[in-house]
């Protein structure tokens, strides 16, 4: 038919890992076959639990540099097409190690800690309401939901920045995100409520 086909695998939670990270098993790659350069240069952007353990593949988008890197990556693709839609089905991760034990296990990076302190005067590193192993943890706690919403706001900001980068590369390319529901679920270790990305 004379059409050019451009394929990509856009994602925001599949950033790779060092070759020595991972566990063997069905569908696993050991050693892991790739790692995003930004993660290699800035390992602090990987989401961490309260003990500082990293969840490989999954960045915490509270970091402006991480968002800028991902937006730049998405912004390269529209240069290859003159029209049409660019759809992103990115809301999943591929854990290199075992998946998280709980949806609220991760999300304790310093920018998140600082923003929770600034916004709500809460220290999520010491407050037992944010420790999923604590008897004080309640999934429906209002402050825990504010933490989830905060983390979701970083992803909303990421999508705004991706949209801007794609428009700068080609204003005719449309940007869409496929979400499976109102909440980002346990596979990404959070229940962050997504705000609508400005059109």
HELIX and SHEET records of a PDB file:
HELIX    1   1 UNK A   37  UNK A   41  1                                   5    
HELIX    2   2 UNK A   43  UNK A   45  5                                   3    
HELIX    3   3 UNK A   64  UNK A   77  1                                  14    
HELIX    4   4 UNK A   78  UNK A   80  5                                   3    
HELIX    5   5 UNK A  110  UNK A  120  1                                  11    
HELIX    6   6 UNK A  128  UNK A  130  5                                   3    
HELIX    7   7 UNK A  142  UNK A  169  1                                  28    
HELIX    8   8 UNK A  186  UNK A  188  5                                   3    
SHEET    1   A 2 UNK A  46  UNK A  48  0                                        
SHEET    2   A 2 UNK A  54  UNK A  59 -1                                        
SHEET    1   B 2 UNK A  85  UNK A  88  0                                        
SHEET    2   B 2 UNK A 174  UNK A 177  1                                        
END                                                                             
